[in-house]
């Protein structure tokens, strides 16, 4: 049975509100179905409050909605623990979180981060900033004329035993090329390197199972998945997150504050300083629920 494109199109107010509009810029951001817009409107109309800090009914509703969205993302990614899901504002912030928290603690001068020529700036600049700050080295995996990774470059870099992290796109936002993540992750782990996957483009086109992939980190943005802007996700293996220091300070990322010191909270709150994107998380959960009404083959 063919995908009912016209019926699907009618679920997007922007595509039906302006006669004849054809939108082909999904790599930059997707349009939002009515289900997402309605979910966010309903939250603001019935449950708007801050999370994790109020003793009234609206705060309870907001917290339930926010943490419910985290559960939705956990199931969507196949993460083993709820604590492995961190809400950020974007893929960019999620990658910066890893660079500034895990990177600052675990990398030293002469250590290497391995990138590919398929990467978006968001998965390049944070590592270049660390290069300027602490003197790490950046190694590169080249691509062939069809845009596929040069696996010899990968093997050559991993043989040096100085690569501490491989940060790799799951799907190019320019070419649509998808690296063979399972094979590459196994090779990197075999040489003792962690792996971060930038899934900003991959997440909207293909099912992702972080436990099956065995990646150490994975990042994506809600707005590439028919959800709202201002919400992103960082998945990280629990034992790695527990060993990482906070990225930002303030709000509910602490368990105790004294005049001369503080004790950070446990993940994920440790990495969610300040008021989080609550309505956006609700919208992301609605986008995931809406996406599940379609068959993966149709997507």
WOPE-V253793 format. One record per helix or strand of 3 or more residues. SS is the DSSP state (A for helix, B for strand). FROM is the first residue (numbers start at 1). LEN is the number of residues. If there is no record, write none. Layout:
BEGIN
SS&FROM&LEN ; SS&FROM&LEN
END
This chain:
BEGIN
A&5&5 ; A&13&5 ; A&34&13 ; A&57&21 ; A&82&3 ; B&85&4 ; A&91&16 ; B&112&5 ; A&121&3 ; A&125&10 ; B&137&5 ; A&151&9 ; B&163&7 ; A&181&10 ; B&194&5 ; A&202&3 ; A&210&4 ; B&217&5 ; A&222&3 ; B&232&5 ; A&238&4 ; B&254&4 ; B&262&3 ; A&269&3 ; A&278&14
END
